[in-house]
Amino acid sequence: MPLVKIDGQESTVENGTLVLEAANRLGIEIPHYCYHPALKIVASCRMCLVKIEGFPKLVPSCQTRIGEMPPERKVDGKYDMVVTTVSTEVKDAQESI
């Protein structure tokens, strides 16, 4: 099972869990508008953008799934994914929507 770190909080999640859902389980609220678990994911509103270490730009948390990485691709040799939802870059992008 993948180990994810979101805003400094560690959590083990099932492979394929959405970043938005993993954050919600940790009590971290990511603003979103177009996401609903019963609907097809379109990520059109871009309100739920987050920063993921190693990704070149912000990504929608409602569409990005957490997966297990091979040992050589783990962040700090431990995490399958490290997510930031509270940086200035992320907040500016969310507020611009």
All heavy atoms as an XYZ file, in Angstrom:
745
protein
N       0.844     -1.183      0.000
C       0.000      0.000      0.000
C       0.888      1.243      0.000
O       1.857      1.306      0.746
C      -0.919     -0.011      1.218
C      -1.986     -1.096      1.120
S      -3.144     -1.194      2.494
C      -3.848      0.412      2.544
N       0.534      2.223     -0.816
C       1.350      3.435     -0.921
C       1.350      4.264      0.360
O       0.347      4.358      1.054
C       0.689      4.218     -2.050
C      -0.190      3.259     -2.766
C      -0.550      2.200     -1.788
N       2.498      4.876      0.629
C       2.644      5.804      1.742
C       2.679      7.204      1.152
O       3.508      7.506      0.299
C       3.920      5.515      2.535
C       4.224      6.456      3.698
C       3.127      6.346      4.776
C       5.586      6.135      4.301
N       1.768      8.063      1.592
C       1.668      9.424      1.081
C       1.872     10.400      2.234
O       1.543     10.104      3.384
C       0.302      9.652      0.379
C      -0.840      9.527      1.346
C       0.260     10.984     -0.323
N       2.450     11.544      1.901
C       2.629     12.617      2.885
C       1.925     13.850      2.339
O       2.283     14.347      1.265
C       4.116     12.892      3.100
C       4.418     13.918      4.155
C       5.926     14.018      4.325
C       6.333     15.025      5.352
N       7.800     15.131      5.435
N       0.901     14.309      3.052
C       0.126     15.473      2.621
C       0.241     16.536      3.701
O      -0.170     16.317      4.843
C      -1.352     15.116      2.375
C      -1.473     13.974      1.365
C      -2.133     16.340      1.894
C      -2.878     13.451      1.147
N       0.813     17.668      3.349
C       1.022     18.772      4.295
C       1.658     18.296      5.595
O       1.253     18.680      6.691
C      -0.294     19.507      4.580
C      -0.839     20.232      3.368
O      -0.056     20.489      2.438
O      -2.045     20.528      3.343
N       2.628     17.410      5.480
C       3.363     16.939      6.635
C       2.752     15.757      7.366
O       3.361     15.205      8.272
N       1.546     15.349      6.986
C       0.888     14.209      7.631
C       1.056     12.956      6.773
O       0.761     12.976      5.588
C      -0.609     14.484      7.814
C      -0.913     15.632      8.756
C      -2.403     15.785      8.967
O      -3.090     14.816      9.256
N      -2.888     17.006      8.787
N       1.516     11.889      7.391
C       1.706     10.624      6.690
C       0.442      9.775      6.752
O      -0.273      9.793      7.749
C       2.842      9.826      7.322
C       4.197     10.442      7.162
C       5.291      9.593      7.771
O       5.018      8.467      8.244
O       6.438     10.057      7.782
N       0.209      9.019      5.679
C      -0.928      8.107      5.646
C      -0.650      6.991      4.647
O      -0.058      7.222      3.598
C      -2.199      8.853      5.239
O      -3.299      7.977      5.184
N      -1.089      5.813      4.982
C      -1.048      4.693      4.055
C      -2.441      4.579      3.447
O      -3.437      4.578      4.171
C      -0.681      3.388      4.794
O       0.581      3.578      5.435
C      -0.575      2.226      3.825
N      -2.502      4.510      2.130
C      -3.787      4.456      1.425
C      -3.792      3.295      0.452
O      -2.742      2.744      0.118
C      -4.069      5.776      0.663
C      -4.178      6.952      1.616
C      -3.011      6.052     -0.389
N      -4.970      2.955     -0.017
C      -5.079      1.913     -1.034
C      -4.549      2.441     -2.359
O      -4.692      3.621     -2.674
C      -6.542      1.489     -1.202
C      -7.082      0.701     -0.040
C      -8.499      0.199     -0.312
O      -8.856     -0.011     -1.488
O      -9.227      0.023      0.668
N      -3.937      1.562     -3.133
C      -3.451      1.913     -4.455
C      -4.608      2.447     -5.298
O      -5.664      1.840     -5.345
C      -2.822      0.681     -5.109
C      -1.798      1.033     -6.144
O      -1.210      2.095     -6.120
N      -1.559      0.118     -7.054
N      -4.428      3.609     -5.937
C      -5.468      4.180     -6.779
C      -6.358      5.193     -6.079
O      -7.260      5.751     -6.693
N      -6.105      5.467     -4.810
C      -6.891      6.465     -4.077
C      -6.610      7.847     -4.650
O      -5.468      8.191     -4.939
C      -6.525      6.456     -2.574
O      -6.780      5.161     -2.052
C      -7.304      7.491     -1.798
N      -7.648      8.655     -4.814
C      -7.473     10.025     -5.286
C      -6.814     10.875     -4.199
O      -7.085     10.691     -3.011
C      -8.821     10.646     -5.656
C      -9.542     10.030     -6.851
C     -10.964     10.574     -6.957
C      -8.781     10.322     -8.135
N      -5.974     11.812     -4.607
C      -5.316     12.707     -3.659
C      -6.363     13.459     -2.836
O      -6.226     13.598     -1.620
C      -4.377     13.688     -4.393
C      -3.854     14.752     -3.448
C      -3.224     12.942     -5.050
N      -7.434     13.906     -3.467
C      -8.506     14.628     -2.770
C      -9.115     13.776     -1.659
O      -9.330     14.252     -0.542
C      -9.587     15.049     -3.774
C     -10.774     15.830     -3.229
C     -10.338     17.178     -2.696
C     -11.827     16.015     -4.308
N      -9.368     12.509     -1.940
C      -9.954     11.610     -0.936
C      -8.974     11.327      0.202
O      -9.360     11.291      1.371
C     -10.386     10.301     -1.597
C     -11.542     10.466     -2.555
C     -11.831      9.218     -3.371
O     -11.004      8.279     -3.375
O     -12.890      9.189     -4.014
N      -7.699     11.140     -0.123
C      -6.688     10.884      0.903
C      -6.558     12.090      1.831
O      -6.447     11.936      3.050
C      -5.345     10.559      0.256
N      -6.582     13.282      1.262
C      -6.502     14.501      2.075
C      -7.721     14.619      2.992
O      -7.579     14.932      4.178
C      -6.402     15.727      1.168
N      -8.897     14.346      2.459
C     -10.116     14.413      3.274
C     -10.045     13.460      4.458
O     -10.481     13.800      5.558
C     -11.356     14.114      2.434
C     -11.761     15.280      1.562
O     -11.407     16.413      1.835
N     -12.492     14.993      0.499
N      -9.500     12.281      4.255
C      -9.367     11.301      5.343
C      -8.440     11.803      6.448
O      -8.578     11.405      7.596
C      -8.852      9.972      4.806
C      -9.864      9.254      3.951
C      -9.320      7.949      3.437
N     -10.138      7.467      2.346
C      -9.725      6.628      1.408
N      -8.494      6.153      1.450
N     -10.536      6.244      0.455
N      -7.501     12.668      6.087
C      -6.576     13.237      7.066
C      -7.121     14.521      7.688
O      -6.451     15.149      8.504
C      -5.219     13.521      6.407
C      -4.388     12.311      6.022
C      -3.183     12.737      5.180
C      -3.933     11.565      7.262
N      -8.309     14.935      7.268
C      -8.889     16.168      7.784
C      -8.377     17.408      7.078
O      -8.548     18.520      7.568
N      -7.751     17.223      5.922
C      -7.230     18.342      5.135
C      -8.256     18.661      4.058
O      -8.576     17.817      3.228
C      -5.872     17.987      4.498
C      -4.852     17.696      5.595
C      -5.400     19.104      3.578
C      -3.562     17.086      5.094
N      -8.760     19.875      4.087
C      -9.794     20.271      3.123
C      -9.156     20.920      1.902
O      -8.416     21.900      2.028
C     -10.778     21.236      3.772
C     -11.946     21.549      2.887
C     -12.978     22.429      3.578
O     -13.070     22.377      4.810
O     -13.673     23.157      2.862
N      -9.439     20.357      0.755
C      -9.005     20.928     -0.512
C     -10.267     21.444     -1.200
O     -11.204     20.681     -1.423
C      -8.306     19.878     -1.403
C      -7.050     19.344     -0.708
C      -7.954     20.483     -2.759
C      -6.377     18.200     -1.441
N     -10.319     22.745     -1.539
C     -11.519     23.260     -2.196
C     -11.754     22.553     -3.523
O     -10.813     22.259     -4.255
C     -11.230     24.744     -2.405
C      -9.837     24.979     -1.996
C      -9.289     23.745     -1.376
N     -13.007     22.253     -3.815
C     -13.352     21.623     -5.091
C     -14.772     22.020     -5.462
O     -15.565     22.401     -4.613
C     -13.215     20.101     -5.019
C     -14.090     19.453     -3.996
N     -13.768     19.439     -2.658
C     -15.274     18.815     -4.109
C     -14.726     18.807     -1.992
N     -15.656     18.424     -2.849
N     -15.073     21.937     -6.739
C     -16.397     22.318     -7.226
C     -16.998     21.242     -8.123
O     -18.117     20.831     -7.924
C     -16.309     23.649     -7.985
C     -17.645     24.128     -8.491
C     -18.574     24.653     -7.616
C     -17.965     24.049     -9.832
C     -19.805     25.075     -8.071
C     -19.186     24.476    -10.305
C     -20.116     24.993     -9.423
O     -21.325     25.407     -9.868
N     -16.252     20.755     -9.096
C     -16.818     19.835    -10.086
C     -16.733     18.371     -9.664
O     -17.298     17.515    -10.325
C     -16.150     20.034    -11.451
S     -14.409     19.563    -11.502
N     -16.054     18.067     -8.561
C     -15.885     16.671     -8.144
C     -17.069     16.187     -7.319
O     -17.544     16.872     -6.417
C     -14.616     16.509     -7.317
C     -14.494     15.137     -6.681
C     -14.089     14.045     -7.442
C     -14.824     14.934     -5.353
C     -14.003     12.786     -6.879
C     -14.738     13.671     -4.779
C     -14.331     12.603     -5.544
O     -14.254     11.352     -4.991
N     -17.521     14.994     -7.644
C     -18.518     14.271     -6.838
C     -18.233     12.786     -7.062
O     -18.053     12.357     -8.192
C     -19.942     14.612     -7.265
C     -20.966     14.047     -6.336
N     -21.372     12.735     -6.389
C     -21.647     14.625     -5.316
C     -22.273     12.517     -5.445
N     -22.457     13.645     -4.777
N     -18.195     11.989     -5.984
C     -17.823     10.577     -6.145
C     -18.754      9.777     -7.053
O     -18.342      8.753     -7.604
C     -17.840     10.027     -4.722
C     -18.459     11.063     -3.870
C     -18.440     12.350     -4.601
N     -19.977     10.231     -7.251
C     -20.928      9.492     -8.086
C     -20.864      9.905     -9.560
O     -21.530      9.306    -10.396
C     -22.345      9.686     -7.565
N     -20.074     10.923     -9.869
C     -19.997     11.418    -11.241
C     -18.633     11.111    -11.861
O     -17.657     10.876    -11.159
C     -20.221     12.931    -11.271
C     -21.552     13.427    -10.740
C     -21.575     14.948    -10.707
C     -22.696     12.891    -11.577
N     -18.584     11.140    -13.187
C     -17.335     10.944    -13.910
C     -16.396     12.115    -13.592
O     -16.818     13.266    -13.524
C     -17.619     10.902    -15.410
C     -16.407     10.686    -16.253
C     -16.763     10.633    -17.725
C     -15.498     10.491    -18.544
N     -15.748     10.570    -19.959
N     -15.120     11.813    -13.411
C     -14.136     12.846    -13.084
C     -13.755     13.599    -14.357
O     -13.305     13.002    -15.326
C     -12.887     12.222    -12.444
C     -13.268     11.547    -11.134
C     -11.813     13.279    -12.229
C     -12.170     10.721    -10.529
N     -13.946     14.930    -14.331
C     -13.575     15.740    -15.482
C     -12.505     16.772    -15.150
O     -11.829     17.271    -16.034
C     -14.804     16.454    -16.101
C     -15.765     15.452    -16.703
C     -15.503     17.322    -15.087
N     -12.361     17.127    -13.887
C     -11.346     18.085    -13.423
C     -11.385     19.383    -14.211
O     -10.360     19.967    -14.528
C      -9.958     17.454    -13.472
N     -12.569     19.865    -14.514
C     -12.692     21.055    -15.343
C     -12.626     22.364    -14.573
O     -12.259     23.387    -15.139
C     -13.994     21.002    -16.151
O     -15.104     20.991    -15.274
N     -12.938     22.360    -13.294
C     -12.976     23.637    -12.574
C     -11.589     24.092    -12.124
O     -11.379     25.278    -11.917
C     -13.926     23.561    -11.385
S     -13.293     22.680     -9.945
N     -10.647     23.178    -11.939
C      -9.264     23.454    -11.552
C      -9.152     24.082    -10.158
O      -8.140     24.630     -9.792
C      -8.548     24.349    -12.569
C      -8.719     23.942    -14.007
C      -8.395     22.520    -14.262
N      -6.979     22.313    -14.538
C      -6.456     21.142    -14.803
N      -7.214     20.082    -14.826
N      -5.183     21.006    -15.028
N     -10.196     23.986     -9.368
C     -10.189     24.576     -8.033
C      -9.372     23.747     -7.040
O      -8.884     24.264     -6.047
C     -11.631     24.715     -7.526
C     -11.754     25.571     -6.301
S     -13.457     25.741     -5.756
C     -14.083     26.848     -6.996
N      -9.192     22.468     -7.325
C      -8.538     21.563     -6.379
C      -7.061     21.328     -6.701
O      -6.496     20.309     -6.328
C      -9.282     20.230     -6.330
S      -9.183     19.288     -7.865
N      -6.423     22.277     -7.357
C      -5.018     22.123     -7.727
C      -4.124     21.996     -6.498
O      -4.320     22.695     -5.500
C      -4.555     23.301     -8.575
C      -5.180     23.422     -9.957
C      -4.720     24.712    -10.625
C      -4.856     22.221    -10.822
N      -3.142     21.101     -6.578
C      -2.163     20.890     -5.504
C      -0.777     20.723     -6.124
O      -0.645     20.446     -7.307
C      -2.498     19.650     -4.646
C      -3.812     19.830     -3.906
C      -2.514     18.377     -5.469
N       0.243     20.870     -5.297
C       1.626     20.664     -5.721
C       2.062     19.274     -5.295
O       1.884     18.884     -4.143
C       2.532     21.713     -5.069
C       3.993     21.543     -5.351
C       4.315     21.944     -6.758
C       5.823     21.830     -7.003
N       6.125     21.682     -8.398
N       2.576     18.498     -6.232
C       3.103     17.168     -5.936
C       4.588     17.184     -6.263
O       4.987     17.557     -7.372
C       2.364     16.072     -6.734
C       0.888     16.056     -6.335
C       3.020     14.718     -6.505
C       0.051     15.041     -7.062
N       5.389     16.805     -5.286
C       6.835     16.823     -5.460
C       7.229     15.944     -6.648
O       6.794     14.802     -6.769
C       7.516     16.323     -4.184
C       8.979     16.639     -4.147
C       9.581     16.462     -2.772
O       8.935     16.834     -1.779
O      10.708     15.935     -2.717
N       8.039     16.536     -7.537
C       8.503     15.824     -8.716
C       7.683     16.103     -9.963
O       8.097     15.757    -11.058
N       6.520     16.727     -9.811
C       5.686     17.080    -10.954
C       6.045     18.512    -11.377
O       6.248     19.372    -10.517
C       4.203     17.014    -10.596
C       3.641     15.614    -10.504
C       4.305     14.607     -9.826
C       2.427     15.300    -11.085
C       3.781     13.331     -9.732
C       1.896     14.029    -10.995
C       2.578     13.039    -10.325
N       6.082     18.787    -12.677
C       6.515     20.112    -13.133
C       5.508     21.237    -12.871
O       5.887     22.396    -12.818
C       6.726     19.915    -14.636
C       5.864     18.759    -14.991
C       5.826     17.877    -13.778
N       4.238     20.905    -12.739
C       3.239     21.956    -12.494
C       2.161     21.430    -11.554
O       2.135     20.244    -11.216
C       2.634     22.443    -13.808
C       2.026     21.373    -14.669
C       1.584     21.943    -16.007
C       1.035     20.847    -16.890
N       0.581     21.365    -18.172
N       1.265     22.304    -11.142
C       0.177     21.915    -10.247
C      -0.763     20.946    -10.955
O      -0.952     21.024    -12.166
C      -0.594     23.155     -9.793
C       0.211     24.230     -9.064
C      -0.680     25.410     -8.700
C       0.883     23.670     -7.834
N      -1.363     20.040    -10.169
C      -2.258     19.029    -10.739
C      -3.583     19.021     -9.978
O      -3.632     19.363     -8.799
C      -1.630     17.620    -10.699
C      -0.384     17.551    -11.553
C      -1.312     17.191     -9.288
N      -4.681     18.619    -10.642
C      -5.972     18.538     -9.951
C      -6.005     17.317     -9.024
O      -5.781     16.190     -9.457
C      -6.988     18.411    -11.086
C      -6.223     17.922    -12.260
C      -4.799     18.359    -12.073
N      -6.299     17.560     -7.762
C      -6.307     16.465     -6.780
C      -7.490     15.527     -6.969
O      -7.455     14.393     -6.510
C      -6.308     17.033     -5.363
O      -7.473     17.785     -5.115
N      -8.538     15.980     -7.656
C      -9.718     15.137     -7.868
C      -9.484     14.105     -8.970
O     -10.284     13.186     -9.141
C     -10.936     15.981     -8.210
S     -10.872     16.741     -9.842
N      -8.395     14.267     -9.711
C      -8.126     13.385    -10.847
C      -6.829     12.587    -10.673
O      -6.617     11.594    -11.353
C      -8.033     14.239    -12.118
C      -7.944     13.472    -13.396
C      -7.891     14.404    -14.587
O      -7.176     15.378    -14.581
N      -8.673     14.092    -15.608
N      -5.990     12.996     -9.751
C      -4.676     12.386     -9.566
C      -4.754     11.252     -8.552
O      -5.181     11.455     -7.423
C      -3.652     13.441     -9.111
O      -3.678     14.531    -10.038
C      -2.268     12.857     -9.047
N      -4.334     10.078     -8.977
C      -4.389      8.896     -8.119
C      -3.025      8.609     -7.509
O      -1.991      8.844     -8.125
C      -4.876      7.692     -8.912
C      -6.305      7.898     -9.417
C      -6.917      6.626     -9.961
N      -8.263      6.883    -10.444
C      -9.353      6.876     -9.685
N      -9.256      6.615     -8.407
N     -10.535      7.122    -10.198
N      -3.056      8.071     -6.309
C      -1.836      7.714     -5.592
C      -1.510      6.262     -5.913
O      -2.374      5.395     -5.810
C      -2.025      7.885     -4.076
C      -2.385      9.343     -3.770
C      -0.783      7.447     -3.321
C      -2.887      9.566     -2.366
N      -0.279      6.030     -6.314
C       0.143      4.676     -6.643
C       1.467      4.342     -5.992
O       2.215      5.232     -5.591
N       1.743      3.072     -5.897
C       2.991      2.626     -5.300
C       4.126      2.804     -6.313
O       4.008      2.410     -7.469
C       2.867      1.163     -4.878
C       3.737      0.826     -3.729
C       3.323     -0.449     -3.028
O       2.149     -0.831     -3.105
O       4.202     -1.049     -2.424
N       5.207      3.410     -5.865
C       6.354      3.677     -6.719
C       7.445      2.638     -6.485
O       7.559      2.099     -5.385
C       6.933      5.065     -6.413
C       6.003      6.201     -6.725
S       5.791      6.303     -8.508
C       4.641      7.629     -8.617
N       8.270      2.389     -7.497
C       9.429      1.518     -7.273
C      10.393      2.224     -6.312
O      10.384      3.458     -6.223
C      10.038      1.358     -8.666
C       9.450      2.416     -9.505
C       8.172      2.843     -8.877
N      11.217      1.472     -5.589
C      12.098      2.056     -4.572
C      12.947      3.236     -5.056
O      13.140      4.200     -4.321
C      12.990      0.883     -4.153
C      12.181     -0.331     -4.468
C      11.347      0.018     -5.656
N      13.432      3.196     -6.278
C      14.289      4.270     -6.783
C      13.531      5.569     -7.072
O      14.133      6.619     -7.257
C      15.073      3.816     -8.027
C      14.235      3.516     -9.244
C      13.675      2.093     -9.304
O      13.861      1.319     -8.353
O      13.044      1.786    -10.323
N      12.192      5.528     -7.116
C      11.392      6.724     -7.402
C      10.700      7.289     -6.164
O      10.003      8.285     -6.252
C      10.344      6.405     -8.465
C      11.018      6.106     -9.806
C      10.149      6.265    -11.002
N       9.518      7.562    -11.073
C       8.314      7.758    -11.601
N       7.637      6.749    -12.092
N       7.794      8.955    -11.658
N      10.883      6.654     -5.020
C      10.248      7.141     -3.789
C      10.890      8.455     -3.353
O      12.096      8.634     -3.478
C      10.342      6.104     -2.680
C       9.458      4.888     -2.949
C       9.416      3.972     -1.749
C       8.642      2.717     -2.046
N       7.214      2.861     -1.910
N      10.074      9.359     -2.832
C      10.555     10.642     -2.341
C      11.178     10.417     -0.966
O      10.549      9.793     -0.098
C       9.395     11.669     -2.258
C       9.893     12.997     -1.728
C       8.727     11.830     -3.613
N      12.380     10.919     -0.766
C      13.136     10.719      0.473
C      13.323      9.233      0.776
O      13.477      8.849      1.939
C      12.463     11.409      1.658
C      12.402     12.919      1.510
O      13.275     13.475      0.810
O      11.498     13.546      2.092
N      13.260      8.387     -0.246
C      13.435      6.955     -0.077
C      12.316      6.272      0.685
O      12.428      5.108      1.039
N      11.218      6.981      0.912
C      10.155      6.477      1.775
C       8.753      6.662      1.205
O       7.934      5.761      1.248
C      10.272      7.204      3.124
C       9.274      6.829      4.167
C       9.556      7.606      5.451
C       8.571      7.260      6.534
N       8.813      8.007      7.772
N       8.458      7.854      0.675
C       7.090      8.211      0.277
C       6.834      7.940     -1.204
O       7.660      8.239     -2.051
C       6.811      9.689      0.564
C       7.004     10.064      2.004
C       8.110     10.801      2.406
C       6.087      9.664      2.964
C       8.303     11.143      3.730
C       6.268     10.003      4.299
C       7.373     10.735      4.671
O       7.561     11.058      5.982
N       5.651      7.431     -1.478
C       5.240      7.236     -2.874
C       4.785      8.556     -3.485
O       4.870      8.745     -4.692
C       4.124      6.188     -2.944
C       4.641      4.821     -2.525
O       5.423      4.245     -3.284
O       4.269      4.346     -1.429
N       4.311      9.484     -2.627
C       3.883     10.787     -3.103
C       3.940     11.775     -1.944
O       3.559     11.446     -0.830
C       2.458     10.709     -3.666
C       1.981     11.962     -4.364
S       0.329     11.754     -5.098
C       0.722     10.850     -6.581
N       4.432     12.992     -2.237
C       4.436     14.081     -1.256
C       3.633     15.230     -1.853
O       3.954     15.730     -2.931
C       5.875     14.536     -0.914
C       5.839     15.738      0.012
C       6.655     13.393     -0.285
N       2.566     15.619     -1.149
C       1.605     16.600     -1.658
C       1.597     17.829     -0.753
O       1.626     17.710      0.469
C       0.184     15.996     -1.694
C      -0.818     16.992     -2.234
C       0.160     14.709     -2.502
N       1.532     19.013     -1.372
C       1.404     20.266     -0.636
C       0.124     20.959     -1.084
O      -0.097     21.151     -2.274
C       2.611     21.191     -0.894
O       3.795     20.498     -0.536
C       2.504     22.474     -0.110
N      -0.707     21.328     -0.110
C      -1.975     22.004     -0.430
C      -2.018     23.427      0.101
O      -2.989     24.132     -0.128
C      -3.181     21.243      0.162
O      -3.176     21.368      1.587
C      -3.164     19.783     -0.230
N      -0.974     23.845      0.830
C      -1.038     25.144      1.516
C       0.043     26.143      1.093
O       0.187     27.171      1.722
C      -0.971     24.947      3.054
C      -2.212     24.265      3.553
C       0.259     24.187      3.464
N       0.780     25.869      0.050
C       1.825     26.807     -0.380
C       1.190     28.036     -1.042
O       0.030     28.028     -1.444
C       2.780     26.133     -1.370
O       2.146     25.927     -2.613
N       1.982     29.088     -1.159
C       1.515     30.319     -1.810
C       1.117     30.043     -3.250
O       0.085     30.530     -3.722
C       2.618     31.389     -1.763
O       2.979     31.611     -0.399
C       2.154     32.697     -2.383
N       1.915     29.241     -3.941
C       1.628     28.900     -5.342
C       0.273     28.212     -5.480
O      -0.534     28.545     -6.342
C       2.726     28.000     -5.888
C       2.526     27.555     -7.328
C       3.583     26.569     -7.799
O       4.283     25.952     -6.963
O       3.689     26.405     -9.028
N       0.001     27.268     -4.591
C      -1.267     26.527     -4.622
C      -2.422     27.444     -4.273
O      -3.459     27.460     -4.967
C      -1.222     25.319     -3.658
C      -2.604     24.690     -3.504
C      -0.224     24.288     -4.149
N      -2.291     28.218     -3.212
C      -3.379     29.117     -2.790
C      -3.686     30.152     -3.854
O      -4.849     30.464     -4.116
C      -3.046     29.786     -1.449
C      -3.072     28.838     -0.287
C      -4.451     28.214     -0.121
C      -4.480     27.197      0.986
N      -5.725     26.435      1.016
N      -2.647     30.710     -4.500
C      -2.864     31.680     -5.576
C      -3.633     31.062     -6.733
O      -4.537     31.674     -7.305
C      -1.532     32.244     -6.078
C      -0.887     33.196     -5.082
O      -1.570     33.634     -4.128
O       0.315     33.511     -5.272
N      -3.276     29.830     -7.107
C      -3.958     29.141     -8.205
C      -5.415     28.853     -7.845
O      -6.319     29.060     -8.669
C      -3.248     27.842     -8.530
N      -5.667     28.399     -6.609
C      -7.042     28.119     -6.194
C      -7.880     29.391     -6.152
O      -9.030     29.393     -6.581
C      -7.035     27.443     -4.813
C      -6.478     26.048     -4.837
C      -6.274     25.459     -3.443
O      -6.315     26.159     -2.440
N      -6.037     24.160     -3.392
N      -7.310     30.461     -5.639
C      -8.049     31.709     -5.532
C      -8.308     32.360     -6.882
O      -9.262     33.116     -7.039
C      -7.307     32.669     -4.600
C      -7.372     32.223     -3.159
C      -6.501     33.054     -2.233
O      -5.913     34.061     -2.684
O      -6.409     32.677     -1.049
N      -7.475     32.079     -7.862
C      -7.668     32.667     -9.197
C      -8.874     32.050     -9.915
O      -9.355     32.601    -10.890
C      -6.419     32.502    -10.043
O      -6.256     31.160    -10.453
N      -9.342     30.925     -9.432
C     -10.513     30.280    -10.021
C     -11.696     30.957     -9.441
O     -12.677     31.195     -9.653
C     -10.539     28.770     -9.707
C      -9.262     28.103    -10.149
C     -11.729     28.101    -10.310
C      -8.959     28.169    -11.612
